[in-house]
Amino acid sequence: MGQNGEIIIKIDGMSCGHCKAAVEKALRDVAGVITAEVDLGKKQAVVTGAAALSDLRAAVEDAGYDVVG
C-alpha cells in the first residue's frame, strides 16, 4: 500500500465472533495498520493504514483463514 489508504480483503472461513476477533487482531498486528474491521456478513475486512497487501494476506492465512482473490 505504501501510503495511508483503505483496502478491502475478502476472507473465507469466518463464521462467528471469535473468527472476527482473531482476524482483526492478526491484521492489527501487521506493521502499518491503523484500523482493521471485519464484517462477517460480507466476509471481508476493511483495513486502513500503510501495510503491504502481501503482509495482510499472510496475517490472515497465518490466523487460519483464506483470502479470496
Secondary structure as GFF3:
##gff-version 3
##sequence-region A 1 69
A	DSSP	beta_strand	5	12	.	.	.	ID=ss1
A	DSSP	alpha_helix	17	28	.	.	.	ID=ss2
A	DSSP	beta_strand	33	39	.	.	.	ID=ss3
A	DSSP	beta_strand	44	49	.	.	.	ID=ss4
A	DSSP	alpha_helix	53	62	.	.	.	ID=ss5
A	DSSP	beta_strand	66	68	.	.	.	ID=ss6
###
